[in-house]
């Protein structure tokens, strides 16, 4: 399915939360979900926030729109674009709210939402007491501005849109002077996604390579170390350095919409300080992910990412991480992601590669008969073998590959369906059941198989996920490769839930509040802890040994240049 990347900037008032997580990469399947379906979701969310701001602050709709724009940062012209949208559509929104209609009616009237012929009416809120047709006709008696071309057609936003589009398409840094796939810029697939370059004018200098002359005179692999010990050996010689590489989907990329973007009772300028970063990172937060995260966790739990654990084990692993994840990725297109991977068999250190496509092989955009669109065990087997063969031609000898099983997504409905969504907490009027139904109707649901009131469909989706996990297990048990060892681990979500409950948490707190689908930061870090413990117990050689020179490295080089 074509990625609806324009959703990132369709409305500068608020990003449309399901932008890329719902862009399942089934490009080889017939049928394309129209981008205006995502625009409809964004319109309903934005108009809902405007209405709630007016309610909370006892203000006019005009004042609430201006208040929302005032909260947005100037960076990436987000504030300017917001005021421009208010200038174009504000008067019409005011007139419509004067008619005492809800966000669904407003967005259908302005044609951000459209009911296609022969298709059901998609709505988030309960239908008006009067008939829908009568309500819509009455609303359209006013003169209003059609939504028309997307916001990316505006000249001052065209360049931003293009950069985001390229970053999503190629999964490599946009700002990379020496074209070594590493960058000194954080977002747009820069060092939030893979280790920061320390010399962007020399393509022979990058994280993860074997040091040039053991870095006696320069830091050739950006780990902040260039030293010779008292016995004339490098601090890293014999320490078995290795990198961590994730081939994942939106869960691995840590897709996240901050709830404070929708929670008007707590909304302020501070709510949107991270908006520019989110826009240019595809609404992903790999810098805080369970596999490659390197920033301090906002969740305040003690667990660290796999990368930070490898770095602590051996300071020579500093900056050697790559998050090659993509919103919507699955086994169907993972082989193309490997093209963005950076590893030279002759020049670079071995790597631990985690394959974690935990949902999109059973999650697709089809509203009718989604089971038929799921990846079959036979297809998965063929897709994964092609990927492993490609990895074997990329990875240095001594690497390791871990195949991660699929998620158990029935947990979503069981845990969330009766709870209020952040958008519905003020007036107790939007539950996850309503959200799931709205997204499913528009065919933009991240996973209609699990985010459904249909118990049979949820069971069939779980059954197929289990079949695919067993296929991965069989591949790991039966296939051998020259450059890496192959392992399999279950996606043991129940173990994570039980661990979280021991810490005093509730199961629903492990799911992203806004999209009601992805594991959140706490869950990802608990998964990392679980994976680390299992690998350390079962296959300790995968992690390498602890570097005895770690104290000297820390004493001489401190934070090794940071991240």
C-alpha positions as CSV (number, residue, x, y, z in Angstrom):
1,X,0.0,0.0,0.0
2,X,1.3,3.4,-0.8
3,X,2.6,5.2,2.2
4,X,0.4,8.3,3.1
5,X,3.5,10.3,4.0
6,X,1.6,13.6,3.4
7,X,-0.3,12.9,6.6
8,X,2.7,14.2,8.5
9,X,1.9,17.7,7.4
10,X,-1.7,17.5,6.2
11,X,-2.7,19.6,9.2
12,X,-0.1,21.6,11.1
13,X,-2.6,21.9,13.9
14,X,-2.0,18.4,14.9
15,X,-0.3,15.5,13.2
16,X,-2.6,12.8,12.1
17,X,-1.8,10.0,14.5
18,X,-2.1,7.1,12.2
19,X,0.2,8.5,9.5
20,X,2.8,5.8,9.1
21,X,1.8,3.1,11.5
22,X,-1.1,2.5,9.2
23,X,1.0,2.6,6.0
24,X,1.5,-1.1,5.9
25,X,4.0,-1.8,3.2
26,X,2.0,-4.3,1.1
27,X,2.9,-2.7,-2.1
28,X,2.5,-5.9,-4.0
29,X,-1.1,-6.3,-3.0
30,X,-4.0,-5.0,-5.2
31,X,-5.9,-2.0,-3.9
32,X,-4.7,1.3,-2.5
33,X,-6.1,3.1,0.5
34,X,-6.7,6.7,-0.4
35,X,-4.7,9.3,1.4
36,X,-7.9,11.4,2.0
37,X,-9.0,8.6,4.4
38,X,-6.1,9.5,6.6
39,X,-6.9,13.2,6.1
40,X,-10.4,12.5,7.4
41,X,-9.0,11.0,10.6
42,X,-6.8,14.0,11.1
43,X,-9.6,16.5,10.5
44,X,-11.9,14.8,13.1
45,X,-9.1,14.8,15.7
46,X,-8.1,18.4,15.1
47,X,-11.7,19.7,15.1
48,X,-12.4,17.8,18.2
49,X,-9.4,19.4,19.9
50,X,-10.6,22.9,18.8
51,X,-14.1,22.2,20.2
52,X,-12.7,20.9,23.5
53,X,-10.3,23.8,23.9
54,X,-13.2,26.2,23.6
55,X,-15.1,24.2,26.2
56,X,-12.2,24.0,28.7
57,X,-11.3,27.7,28.4
58,X,-14.9,28.9,28.0
59,X,-13.8,30.7,24.9
60,X,-15.0,31.2,21.3
61,X,-14.0,28.7,18.6
62,X,-11.9,31.5,17.0
63,X,-10.0,31.9,20.2
64,X,-9.5,28.2,20.6
65,X,-8.1,27.9,17.1
66,X,-5.7,30.7,17.7
67,X,-4.8,29.2,21.1
68,X,-3.9,25.9,19.4
69,X,-1.7,27.7,16.8
70,X,0.1,29.6,19.6
71,X,1.1,26.4,21.2
72,X,3.0,25.2,18.1
73,X,6.7,25.8,17.6
74,X,8.0,28.1,14.9
75,X,10.4,25.4,13.7
76,X,9.6,23.8,10.3
77,X,7.0,26.7,9.9
78,X,4.5,24.7,11.9
79,X,3.0,27.8,13.6
80,X,2.8,29.7,10.3
81,X,1.1,26.8,8.5
82,X,-1.4,26.5,11.4
83,X,-2.4,30.1,11.2
84,X,-2.7,29.8,7.4
85,X,-5.1,26.8,7.8
86,X,-7.1,28.9,10.3
87,X,-7.3,31.7,7.8
88,X,-8.6,29.4,5.1
89,X,-11.0,27.2,7.1
90,X,-11.5,29.0,10.4
91,X,-14.6,31.0,9.4
92,X,-16.3,27.9,8.1
93,X,-15.6,25.9,11.2
94,X,-17.0,28.7,13.4
95,X,-20.2,28.8,11.3
96,X,-20.6,25.0,11.5
97,X,-20.1,24.9,15.3
98,X,-22.8,27.6,15.5
99,X,-25.1,25.0,13.9
100,X,-24.3,22.8,17.0
101,X,-22.8,19.9,15.0
102,X,-19.9,17.6,16.0
103,X,-16.5,17.1,14.4
104,X,-17.8,14.3,12.1
105,X,-20.3,16.7,10.5
106,X,-17.8,19.5,10.3
107,X,-15.2,17.4,8.4
108,X,-17.8,15.9,6.0
109,X,-19.2,19.3,5.3
110,X,-15.7,20.7,4.5
111,X,-15.1,17.5,2.5
112,X,-12.1,16.4,4.4
113,X,-14.2,13.3,5.0
114,X,-16.3,11.8,2.2
115,X,-18.8,8.9,2.0
116,X,-18.0,7.0,-1.1
117,X,-20.9,5.6,-3.1
118,X,-21.9,2.2,-1.8
119,X,-19.7,2.5,1.3
120,X,-20.8,2.9,4.9
121,X,-20.7,6.2,6.7
122,X,-17.6,6.5,8.8
123,X,-18.0,8.5,12.1
124,X,-16.2,8.7,15.4
125,X,-19.0,10.2,17.4
126,X,-22.6,9.0,17.7
127,X,-24.8,10.0,14.8
128,X,-27.0,13.1,15.1
129,X,-30.6,12.6,16.3
130,X,-31.8,13.8,12.9
131,X,-30.9,11.8,9.9
132,X,-27.4,12.1,8.7
133,X,-28.4,13.2,5.2
134,X,-30.7,16.0,6.6
135,X,-27.9,17.1,9.0
136,X,-25.3,17.3,6.3
137,X,-27.6,19.1,3.9
138,X,-28.5,21.7,6.5
139,X,-24.8,22.2,7.3
140,X,-23.9,22.7,3.6
141,X,-26.4,25.5,3.2
142,X,-23.7,27.8,4.5
143,X,-21.0,29.0,2.1
144,X,-17.8,27.0,2.9
145,X,-14.3,26.4,1.5
146,X,-13.6,23.0,0.0
147,X,-10.6,21.3,1.3
148,X,-9.0,21.2,-2.1
149,X,-5.3,20.5,-2.6
150,X,-3.2,19.2,0.3
151,X,-1.1,21.5,2.5
152,X,2.1,20.2,0.8
153,X,1.0,22.2,-2.3
154,X,1.8,25.4,-0.3
155,X,5.2,26.7,-1.6
156,X,6.8,27.2,1.8
157,X,6.0,23.6,2.8
158,X,6.8,21.8,-0.4
159,X,10.5,21.4,0.4
160,X,9.7,20.0,3.9
161,X,7.2,17.5,2.4
162,X,9.8,16.4,-0.2
163,X,12.5,15.8,2.5
164,X,10.1,13.7,4.6
165,X,9.0,11.7,1.6
166,X,12.5,10.9,0.6
167,X,13.5,9.9,4.2
168,X,10.5,7.5,4.3
169,X,11.1,6.1,0.9
170,X,14.8,5.4,1.2
171,X,15.3,4.8,4.9
172,X,18.7,6.5,4.8
173,X,19.8,9.9,6.1
174,X,18.8,12.9,4.0
175,X,21.8,14.9,5.3
176,X,24.8,12.7,4.5
177,X,27.6,14.5,2.8
178,X,29.9,11.6,2.3
179,X,27.1,9.1,1.5
180,X,28.2,6.5,4.0
181,X,24.7,6.2,5.4
182,X,25.6,8.0,8.6
183,X,24.8,11.6,9.5
184,X,25.6,14.4,11.9
185,X,21.9,15.5,11.8
186,X,19.5,13.8,14.2
187,X,16.3,13.3,12.3
188,X,15.3,12.6,8.7
189,X,16.8,9.1,9.3
190,X,19.9,10.6,10.9
191,X,21.6,9.6,14.1
192,X,18.4,9.0,15.9
193,X,18.2,6.0,13.7
194,X,21.9,5.0,13.4
195,X,25.1,6.0,15.1
196,X,26.3,9.6,14.6
197,X,29.0,10.1,12.1
198,X,32.1,11.8,13.4
199,X,33.5,12.9,10.0
200,X,30.8,13.5,7.4
201,X,33.4,14.4,4.8
202,X,35.2,11.0,4.8
203,X,33.2,7.9,3.9
204,X,35.9,5.6,5.3
205,X,35.0,7.0,8.8
206,X,31.7,5.7,10.3
207,X,30.4,3.7,13.3
208,X,30.9,0.0,13.3
209,X,34.0,-0.4,11.1
210,X,37.1,-2.2,12.3
211,X,39.5,0.6,13.4
212,X,42.1,1.8,11.0
213,X,45.5,0.8,12.5
214,X,43.6,0.2,15.8
215,X,42.9,3.9,15.9
216,X,46.4,4.7,17.0
217,X,46.2,8.2,15.5
218,X,42.5,8.9,14.8
219,X,39.0,7.7,15.6
220,X,38.0,5.9,12.4
221,X,34.9,4.2,13.7
222,X,33.4,7.1,15.8
223,X,33.4,5.2,19.1
224,X,35.4,8.0,20.7
225,X,38.5,5.8,21.3
226,X,41.9,6.1,19.9
227,X,44.4,4.8,22.4
228,X,47.2,2.3,22.9
229,X,47.4,0.5,26.3
230,X,50.5,0.0,28.4
231,X,51.2,-3.3,26.7
232,X,50.9,-1.6,23.3
233,X,47.6,-3.1,22.5
234,X,44.4,-1.2,21.5
235,X,41.8,-0.7,24.1
236,X,39.4,-2.7,21.8
237,X,41.8,-5.3,20.5
238,X,40.4,-8.8,21.3
239,X,37.3,-7.3,23.0
240,X,35.0,-8.7,20.3
241,X,33.1,-5.5,19.4
242,X,29.8,-5.9,17.7
243,X,26.9,-3.7,16.6
244,X,23.2,-4.0,17.0
245,X,20.8,-3.8,13.9
246,X,17.1,-4.0,14.0
247,X,15.0,-4.9,11.0
248,X,11.6,-4.0,12.3
249,X,8.2,-2.3,11.8
250,X,6.6,0.6,13.5
251,X,6.8,-1.1,16.9
252,X,10.6,-1.4,16.5
253,X,10.8,2.2,15.3
254,X,8.7,3.1,18.4
255,X,5.8,4.8,16.8
256,X,4.4,7.2,19.3
257,X,1.8,10.0,19.5
258,X,2.1,11.9,22.8
259,X,-1.3,11.9,24.5
260,X,-0.7,15.5,25.5
261,X,-1.3,16.5,21.9
262,X,-4.9,15.5,22.3
263,X,-5.5,16.1,26.0
264,X,-6.8,19.7,26.1
265,X,-7.0,20.0,29.9
266,X,-3.2,19.8,30.1
267,X,-2.3,21.4,26.7
268,X,0.3,24.1,26.6
269,X,3.3,25.3,24.7
270,X,5.3,22.6,26.3
271,X,3.0,19.9,24.9
272,X,4.3,20.5,21.4
273,X,8.0,21.1,22.0
274,X,8.8,17.7,20.5
275,X,6.5,18.2,17.4
276,X,9.3,19.1,15.0
277,X,11.3,16.1,16.0
278,X,8.3,13.9,15.6
279,X,7.4,15.3,12.2
280,X,10.9,14.7,10.8
281,X,11.2,11.2,12.4
282,X,8.0,9.9,10.7
283,X,6.2,10.0,14.2
284,X,8.8,7.4,15.4
285,X,11.1,7.7,18.3
286,X,14.0,5.3,17.6
287,X,16.2,7.3,20.0
288,X,14.0,5.9,22.8
289,X,13.2,2.5,21.4
290,X,13.8,-0.8,23.2
291,X,16.5,-2.0,20.7
292,X,18.5,1.0,19.7
293,X,17.5,3.8,22.1
294,X,20.3,5.8,23.6
295,X,18.5,8.7,25.4
296,X,17.3,8.5,29.0
297,X,13.9,6.9,29.1
298,X,11.0,9.2,29.7
299,X,9.3,6.3,31.5
300,X,11.7,6.5,34.4
301,X,12.0,2.7,34.6
302,X,15.5,1.2,35.2
303,X,15.6,-1.0,32.1
304,X,17.9,0.0,29.2
305,X,17.8,-0.7,25.5
306,X,19.8,-3.6,23.9
307,X,22.2,-1.1,22.5
308,X,23.0,0.6,25.8
309,X,23.5,-2.8,27.4
310,X,25.9,-3.8,24.7
311,X,27.7,-0.5,25.1
312,X,28.0,-1.0,28.9
313,X,29.3,-4.5,28.3
314,X,32.0,-3.2,25.9
315,X,32.6,0.6,25.5
316,X,34.1,-0.1,22.1
317,X,30.5,-0.7,20.9
318,X,29.8,3.0,21.3
319,X,27.5,4.4,18.5
320,X,27.3,1.0,16.7
321,X,23.6,0.8,16.2
322,X,21.2,0.8,13.3
323,X,17.4,1.0,13.5
324,X,16.4,-0.2,10.0
325,X,12.7,-0.2,10.9
326,X,9.9,1.3,8.8
327,X,6.2,2.0,9.6
328,X,4.2,-0.7,7.8
329,X,7.1,-3.0,7.1
330,X,6.6,-6.8,7.0
331,X,8.3,-9.9,5.6
332,X,6.9,-8.8,2.2
333,X,9.3,-5.9,1.9
334,X,12.1,-6.5,4.5
335,X,14.5,-7.5,1.8
336,X,14.3,-4.0,0.4
337,X,15.1,-2.5,3.8
338,X,18.4,-4.4,3.8
339,X,19.5,-2.1,1.0
340,X,19.6,0.7,3.5
341,X,21.7,-1.3,6.0
342,X,25.3,-0.4,6.4
343,X,27.7,-3.3,6.9
344,X,30.9,-4.2,5.0
345,X,31.9,-7.8,5.3
346,X,35.6,-7.0,5.0
347,X,35.9,-3.7,6.9
348,X,33.3,-3.8,9.7
349,X,32.7,-5.6,13.0
350,X,30.2,-8.4,13.2
351,X,26.6,-7.5,14.2
352,X,23.6,-8.8,16.1
353,X,20.6,-8.5,13.8
354,X,17.1,-8.7,15.2
355,X,14.3,-9.4,12.8
356,X,11.1,-8.2,14.5
357,X,8.2,-7.9,12.0
358,X,5.7,-8.5,14.8
359,X,2.4,-7.6,13.2
360,X,2.0,-6.4,9.6
361,X,2.0,-9.9,8.1
362,X,-1.4,-10.4,9.7
363,X,-2.4,-6.7,9.9
364,X,-3.6,-5.2,6.6
365,X,-5.9,-2.5,5.5
366,X,-8.7,-4.7,4.2
367,X,-12.0,-4.2,5.9
368,X,-13.6,-7.1,4.1
369,X,-12.0,-10.5,4.4
370,X,-8.7,-9.4,6.0
371,X,-7.7,-13.0,6.6
372,X,-7.2,-13.6,2.8
373,X,-4.7,-10.7,2.7
374,X,-2.6,-12.1,5.5
375,X,0.8,-13.6,4.8
376,X,0.7,-17.4,4.6
377,X,3.3,-19.6,6.3
378,X,4.5,-20.5,2.8
379,X,4.9,-16.9,1.8
380,X,6.7,-16.0,5.1
381,X,9.1,-18.9,4.6
382,X,10.1,-17.7,1.2
383,X,10.3,-14.1,2.2
384,X,12.4,-14.7,5.3
385,X,14.8,-17.1,3.4
386,X,15.4,-14.4,0.8
387,X,16.1,-11.9,3.6
388,X,18.5,-14.3,5.3
389,X,20.4,-14.9,2.1
390,X,20.7,-11.1,1.6
391,X,22.0,-10.7,5.1
392,X,24.5,-13.5,4.5
393,X,26.0,-11.4,1.7
394,X,26.1,-8.3,3.9
395,X,27.2,-9.3,7.4
396,X,30.7,-10.0,8.5
397,X,31.6,-13.5,9.7
398,X,30.8,-14.0,13.4
399,X,27.5,-12.2,13.3
400,X,24.2,-13.4,14.8
401,X,20.6,-13.1,13.6
402,X,17.6,-13.5,16.0
403,X,14.1,-14.1,14.5
404,X,11.4,-12.7,16.7
405,X,8.0,-14.1,16.7
406,X,4.7,-12.3,16.0
407,X,2.7,-10.4,18.6
408,X,-0.4,-11.7,20.4
409,X,-2.7,-8.9,19.5
410,X,-5.9,-10.2,21.0
411,X,-4.7,-8.5,24.1
412,X,-5.6,-5.1,22.6
413,X,-9.4,-5.6,22.4
414,X,-9.6,-7.4,25.7
415,X,-7.7,-4.7,27.5
416,X,-8.8,-1.5,25.9
417,X,-12.2,-1.7,24.2
418,X,-14.3,-0.3,27.1
419,X,-11.7,2.4,28.1
420,X,-11.9,6.0,27.1
421,X,-9.5,7.2,24.5
422,X,-7.5,10.4,25.4
423,X,-9.8,12.4,23.0
424,X,-12.9,11.1,24.9
425,X,-11.7,11.6,28.5
426,X,-13.0,15.1,28.9
427,X,-16.6,14.4,28.0
428,X,-16.6,10.6,28.3
429,X,-17.7,10.3,24.7
430,X,-15.0,8.3,22.8
431,X,-14.0,4.8,23.7
432,X,-11.5,2.6,22.0
433,X,-14.4,0.6,20.5
434,X,-15.5,3.8,18.7
435,X,-12.0,4.5,17.6
436,X,-11.4,1.0,16.3
437,X,-14.7,1.1,14.4
438,X,-13.9,4.5,12.9
439,X,-10.5,3.5,11.7
440,X,-11.8,0.2,10.4
441,X,-14.6,1.8,8.5
442,X,-12.1,4.2,6.7
443,X,-9.8,1.2,6.1
444,X,-6.9,2.9,7.9
445,X,-6.9,0.6,11.0
446,X,-3.4,-0.5,11.9
447,X,-4.8,-4.0,12.4
448,X,-8.5,-4.7,11.6
449,X,-8.0,-8.3,12.6
450,X,-7.2,-7.5,16.2
451,X,-8.8,-4.0,16.5
452,X,-12.3,-5.4,15.9
453,X,-15.4,-6.3,17.9
454,X,-15.5,-9.6,15.8
455,X,-14.3,-12.2,18.2
456,X,-14.0,-14.8,15.4
457,X,-11.8,-12.5,13.4
458,X,-9.6,-11.8,16.4
459,X,-9.2,-15.5,16.9
460,X,-8.3,-16.1,13.3
461,X,-5.8,-13.3,13.3
462,X,-4.1,-14.8,16.4
463,X,-4.1,-18.2,14.9
464,X,-2.4,-17.0,11.8
465,X,0.2,-15.1,13.8
466,X,1.0,-18.2,15.8
467,X,1.4,-20.2,12.5
468,X,3.8,-17.6,11.2
469,X,5.8,-17.6,14.5
470,X,6.1,-21.4,14.2
471,X,7.4,-20.9,10.7
472,X,10.1,-18.6,12.0
473,X,11.0,-21.2,14.7
474,X,11.4,-23.9,12.1
475,X,13.6,-21.7,9.9
476,X,15.9,-21.0,12.8
477,X,16.1,-24.7,13.7
478,X,16.8,-26.0,10.2
479,X,18.8,-23.4,8.3
480,X,22.5,-22.6,8.5
481,X,24.5,-19.7,7.1
482,X,28.2,-19.1,6.7
483,X,28.4,-15.6,8.2
484,X,26.0,-15.8,11.1
485,X,24.3,-18.1,13.6
486,X,20.5,-18.1,13.6
487,X,18.2,-18.1,16.6
488,X,14.5,-17.7,17.4
489,X,12.7,-16.1,20.3
490,X,9.0,-15.9,21.1
491,X,7.2,-12.6,21.5
492,X,6.4,-13.4,25.1
493,X,4.0,-10.6,25.8
494,X,2.4,-12.3,28.7
495,X,5.7,-12.5,30.5
496,X,6.1,-8.7,30.1
497,X,2.6,-8.1,31.4
498,X,3.3,-10.2,34.5
499,X,6.6,-8.4,35.1
500,X,4.8,-5.0,34.8
501,X,2.1,-6.1,37.2
502,X,4.8,-7.1,39.7
503,X,6.0,-3.5,39.4
504,X,2.6,-2.2,40.3
505,X,1.4,-1.4,36.8
506,X,-1.8,-2.2,34.9
507,X,-1.8,-4.1,31.5
508,X,-3.4,-1.2,29.6
509,X,-0.5,1.0,30.5
510,X,1.7,-1.0,28.2
511,X,-0.2,0.1,25.0
512,X,0.2,3.5,23.2
513,X,-2.7,5.5,24.4
514,X,-3.5,7.4,21.2
515,X,-3.4,4.7,18.5
516,X,-4.5,1.9,20.9
517,X,-2.2,-0.5,19.1
518,X,1.6,-0.2,19.5
519,X,3.6,-1.3,22.6
520,X,4.7,1.9,24.4
521,X,8.1,2.8,25.7
522,X,7.7,0.9,28.9
523,X,6.7,-2.2,27.1
524,X,9.6,-1.9,24.6
525,X,12.1,-1.6,27.4
526,X,10.6,-4.6,29.2
527,X,10.8,-6.6,26.0
528,X,14.5,-5.6,25.7
529,X,15.1,-6.8,29.3
530,X,13.4,-10.0,28.5
531,X,15.3,-10.6,25.3
532,X,18.6,-9.7,26.9
533,X,18.1,-12.1,29.8
534,X,17.1,-15.0,27.5
535,X,20.0,-14.5,25.1
536,X,22.4,-14.2,28.0
537,X,21.1,-17.4,29.5
538,X,20.8,-19.5,26.3
539,X,23.4,-18.1,23.9
540,X,25.9,-15.9,25.8
541,X,28.3,-15.8,22.9
542,X,25.9,-13.6,21.0
543,X,26.5,-10.7,23.3
544,X,30.3,-11.0,23.5
545,X,32.4,-10.8,26.6
546,X,32.9,-7.8,28.9
547,X,35.8,-5.6,27.9
548,X,38.4,-5.4,30.7
549,X,39.5,-2.1,29.4
550,X,36.1,-0.4,30.1
551,X,37.4,1.4,33.2
552,X,40.4,2.9,31.3
553,X,38.2,3.9,28.4
554,X,35.8,5.7,30.7
555,X,38.6,7.4,32.6
556,X,40.4,8.7,29.5
557,X,37.5,9.3,27.1
558,X,34.5,10.0,29.4
559,X,31.3,9.8,27.4
560,X,33.3,9.1,24.2
561,X,31.8,12.1,22.4
562,X,28.2,11.3,23.4
563,X,25.6,10.3,20.9
